[in-house]
């Protein structure tokens, strides 16, 4: 693509010719590349905001079920305690995935923002596309609405890449895959750390030899972040049992 055509495609034309108008009418998707990049960035930020909202709701649900598990053990109701603990475990699996996606989208948003502000070569968008697609795949079964948003963002950026002549196949694909793996490994570590900070520890199982040892393990784990959500009377009951 010659420089004039590229600049026109990137910034658009303030005074489109008749031919431009006809092409635009026949192909509504023929937007300036800058607009597509900005739209993609908006979609990523929107998805990130919704992921954070999901995490907040899961956090609240976790606290609610944790308290119910403690109450069940206070009443010597191991059956319900195990049920609540299992639900908490499932919530935390989902929360970990969402925390990974949150980290990845923050990195993708920052990188795309830097590219747009500094006017870097738009071939640098390629890693962002790869990262967004991988993040979206984690959300497909958890939050399909966000997955759709990210898919649209990836499509917008893919259009930008196609217009700039970037080939995502061959060695480029391998390089992007390796870079995505590094980012996702960093995201996994960050997610595990956030899980430890945000959620109180639970026993790995309640199927112990005695009910008393199971109660003690769960209740001792609640004497930190978890027990802070209990009222004074329940705190006293918990400490008496431990």
LINVENMO-V383096 format. One record per run of one state. SS is the DSSP state (~ for helix, > for strand, _ for the rest). FROM is the first residue (numbers start at 0). TO is the last residue. If there is no record, write none. Layout:
[[SS & FROM & TO] [SS & FROM & TO]]
//
This chain:
[[_ & 0 & 1] [~ & 2 & 10] [_ & 11 & 16] [~ & 17 & 25] [_ & 26 & 31] [~ & 32 & 73] [_ & 74 & 76] [~ & 77 & 117] [_ & 118 & 120] [~ & 121 & 138] [_ & 139 & 142] [~ & 143 & 162] [_ & 163 & 168] [~ & 169 & 197] [_ & 198 & 209] [~ & 210 & 220] [_ & 221 & 225] [~ & 226 & 228] [_ & 229 & 230] [~ & 231 & 240] [_ & 241 & 241]]
//
